[in-house]
Amino acid sequence: METNMKAAVKTADGKFDLQNVDVPAILQPDWVIARVRVAGICGTDLRHWNKAEEALTGKIMGHELAGEIVATGEDVKHLQPGDRVVIETLLGDDTCEWCKVQQYNLCPHLYEVRMKTLSQAFAQFVAGPSRKFYKLPDHVSFEEATLLDTFSVCHHALQLSKLQLNDKVAIIGAGPIGLGQLQLAKLAGADVIVTDVVDASLELARELGADMVINSSKEDSYQQVKEFTLGRGADIVFECAGGPSIPTTLPQAVSFSRIRGKVVIVGGFDPGVTNIGLEWQHIQMSEIQLVPSASYAYRDIYPEMQICLDLLAKGQLNAKKMITHSFPLEEINKAFQVAQDKESTHAVFVALNI
């Protein structure tokens, strides 16, 4: 196979430059190499785009991807060249206490390990342990499979929430995570209200099964949630916006919660201290639980990505509706701009054809 490949490398000013780099190697007998076919742009990627970050300069990024196997290590038996796969990029150090019990999403070295190997989706090839490469059914496209990382994040949050049949759920944010959370909550038997500030995203939420949608920049979302929940507040609130919005959306999520409700924090934070004012007396006196959710790993004996792949393959999750734009890798900076300007572009999930 080739020894060089195209890759989008992060520049000092925070954009991407297409370069020729070395193809990654099979470093262990149980490793494989895959040709990336489609990669996705997620909210975490957007928080790093157009931003000067010395630690990421010269790095290949991206962690939502699907492709096909091109080479296997000598110990790999369940995969062979030509197999179509979705690739899980969560890879810990395999030595810490959390990795040993399949909670590798909490590995203290998660990001430094994954960034060296599988979290390099914006390139033609990736290499890593074969257990992280899941075979795709013929009827699941590469584009659909690229959303499985998103669905897996949502599944993990759903498990932590302990959602029950007929729960009243509020979701803040109608991006890919919010729309994935919506679909899983509906599958689990909840009534769901979704808030956002982009009408096109809210319309998509309605098409994907939301019982009610609210544009929180135009309507009184607190009052609407109260009415939706018969005055009690939501049993579970999923904060799915994250990033720069979270100082606004996390207090909003708390206000949506009923007494003894839960607020599940799915949207990501930037590194460092984030100052957020919360009504702590209200939280304490109402026994509202704040539940942080970090990526995904296993549910009991089942990989959460495999669970979501099964649901997608059975038609119980809709990825096609969430893919709004597609660009070649050569236009990665344009793709990021479109993904960022969602109010004008109506972008939800932006795919890159590698």
N, C-alpha and C positions, 0 to 999 in steps of 0.2 A: 504494500500500500504506500501512499504518499508519505514523504518525510516532512513536508511543509504544508501549512494550511492558512486560510484566511481567518482572521480574528479581529473583532472590534476591541481595540485597546483604549482604556481610559486615559485621557490626556491631562496635562497639568491644569487646564482651565475647566475640566469637568465634562467635556464632551467626549466623542469617540473618534478614533482614527483607525481606518482599516489597514492592517499590516499583515505581512507574511511571518508566521512564527512556526516553531517546531511542533509537530504532531505529538501529543502526549503518548507515553509508553506504557506497556503492561508491566507494572512494578512488582506484582505478586502473582503466583500461579492461579489464584481465583479471580483475577481481574479480567475485564473486557474493555474493548474500545468500541465506541459507537459513532457513526456518522450522524451528526445533528441535522435534522430536517426542519424542525420548527422550534423557535424559542418564543417566550412571552415576556412582555414588559409589565412588571407589577409595581405596586405602590412603593415598595422598598427601593426598587431600582430608581424610581422617579425622584426619591428624596436624595439620591446621590448624583443625579444628572445635573450638568451645567453648574457644578459646585466644585471648587478647587479643594481636593483632599489628597494630601501628600501620601497618605497610607495606601490609597487606591490608584495613584498615578502609575501607569504602565501595566495595570492589571486587566485581566479578562473577567468580566462579570456575567451575571445572569444565572437564574436558578429554576426556571420553568422550561422544560425541554422534552422533546421526543425525537426519536430517530431510529436507526437500524444498526444492528451489530455488524462489525466488519472484521473483528479479530478477537480471539479468546485465549485465555491462559490455559495451561495444560490440565488444571484441576476443574475446569468448568465443564459440566455435563449437561445442564438444563438449557443452555443457550448455544446458538451457532450462528455463523455469519448469514445475514439475510433476515434474521428475526427482527420484527418491528417491536420497539420497546418504548415505554415511558421511563424516565430516569428520575429517581428520588435523589435529591442533592443534600439531604441531611446526613452528615457523616461526622461522627465524633472520633475520639482518640482510641476507642475500643479498650481502654484500660481503666477508666474511672469507674466509680461505683454506679453511676447512672447508666453508662453504656452497658455495664454488665447485666442490668435488669431491663434492657431495651427502652430506657428513658434517655436515649442519646440526644433528644432535642434539648436536654438540660445539661449536656456535657460542657464543662468549663472551657474546653478548647474547640467547641463546635465550629466557630467561624473561621479560625485559623486553619483548621483541617480541611473543611469543605471548600474554602476559597482556593486551596492549592490543587484541587482535583475536580470534583463534580460541579461545583458552582462556577462553571465557566461556559455557560450556555451560548454566549455570543461568539461562537467559533465553530469551525466545521467539524471538529472531533472532540470528544471527551473520553476519559478513561477513569475507571474506578472499580470497586468490588462488585462482582456479578450479582450479589444479593440486592443491589440497589437498582437493578434493571428488570422491569416487569414486562412480560410479553403482552402485546396488544392483540385482542381479537381482530379479525380481518375487517369487521365493519366499523371499528373505531379509528377515526382518522388521526394523523399526527397533530393536526390543529386542535381537535377536541382533547386529545390526550395531554396537550400542553397545559390545560386548565386543571389537571389532576392535583398539582401542587396546591393550587388555590382551594379546591374542594377538600383536600386533606387537612389544611389549616382549619377550615370551617368545621370539619368532622371532629377534630380534637377539641375545639371550643364547645361544640355541642355535647360531647361526653362530659367535659368539666361542668357544664351547666346543669346536668342531670334533668334535662327537659322531660316533661311528662305529657301524656295525651291531654289535649284541650287547654294547655297552657296558653296564656296571652303573652305574646312576644313582641318587643319593639326592637327594630334594627336601625341603627344610625349609620348611614352611608350606603349608597347603592352602586358602589364600584364592584369589581370582581368578587372581593371578599364578602361584601354585604349581600350580593346576589346569590353567591354560593351558600351563605348562611341562611338566607331566605328559603332556598330550595330544600335544604336539609331539615330545617325547622318544620316546613310543611310536610315533608315525608314522615317526620316524627309525630305528626298529629297536632301541631300548634296552629293557633290563629295569629297571623303576623301583620304588623303595621311597619312600614318602612319610611324613613325620613331621609331627605337629601336636599340639595339646593339646585340640582340640575333636572329639569323637567324630562329630558329624553331618558335619563337613567331611571327616573321614577316610572315612566311609561313602560320601560323594559321590566322593571320590578313587578308591575301589574300583570304583564304578559306571562311572567314566570310564576305567578300564583299569589302575589301579595293580596291580602284581604282589604288593605287600605294603604294609600300612599299620601305623604305630606311633603310639600315643598316648605321647609322650615324657614326660608327667607321671605316667604309670602304669607304663611299661615301661622296660627298659634299652635305649634306642635305639642306643647304641654297639654293644652286643653283638649286637643284631638286625641291624644293618647289616653287621657282620663276618660273621655267619652267612650273610646274603643274598649276600655277595660272596666266599664260600668262604675267608674269613679275610684277604683282601687289603685290603679297603676299597674304596670306590667309585671308579670311573674318573673320574667327574665328580659334583660336588656342587653343586646350585643352591641358594643361600641366597635364599629368596623371602619371608621374613617381614619383615625390615627394621624401620625405626622404633625404638621403644623396646626391641624384642626383640633387636636386633642385637648388643649386647655379650654376650649369651648364645648366640645362634644362630651367629655367625661362628666363635667357637672350636669350637663343636659341629661345624660344617661341616668345619673343618680336621681334627678328630679322625676324621670319617667317611672322609676321603680316603685312598686308597692312596698308596704311594710313587710319586712322579712323576704323581700325579693332579692334578686341577684343581678349584678352588673358584671358581665363578662367582657374583659378588655382584650379584644382581638386585634385592633389596629395597633401598628407599631410605634414605638417611641424613637426619637433620635438619641444618640449617646449623650451621657452627661446628665445633669440635673434639669428636670422640667418642672417649673413652678406652676402648680395648678391649685386654685382655691376651691375647696370643697366644704360643704356644710357638715362638718364632722359630728357635731352634736346630733343633727338629723340622722346621719348614717348610723350612729351608735344607738340612739333611742329607737330607731326603726329596725335595728338589726339587719341592715342591708349588707349583703356580702359583696365585696369587690373581689372578683376572680380573674387573675391574670392568666392568659393562655399563650403559650409559646410554641409556635410551629406545630409539629405533629411527630408521632413515632408509632407506637403500638397501642391497640385496644385489646387488653388481655393477650391472647396468643396471635392476634391478627394484625398485620401491618395496616396502618390506616390508609396508606395509598392503595393497597390492594382492595380494601373495602370500597373505597370510592371508585376505583376502576370497575369493580363488579357492578356498582350502582349505575355508572355511566353506560356500561355495556348492556345492561338490562333496560335502558331507556328511562331510568328513574331520575337521572340528572340531565339537564339540558345545557351542554357547553356551546352548541352551535349559535344559539341566540346571543351569547355573550361576546362572541368574536365580531367586533365591529370594523376593524381595520387590519390590513396586512401589507407588509413592506418587505423588499429584499434587504439582506444584511447591509448592502452598500448604502442604503438610505436610513441607517439606524438613527442618525441625529434627527432627521425629519420625523421618523416614527416616534421618537421620544417627545418631540415638540407637539405632535398631534395628541399623544397620550396625556400630556400635561394640560393642554388647552381644551379640556373635555367640555367646558360650557359652550364653546363655539364649534368644536368638531363632533360632539356627541360620542366621543370615544369611551368605550368601556374596557374591553380587552384588546390590546394591540399585539398582533403576532408578527414575528420576523421569520421569513423563509430564508434558511441559511444556505 
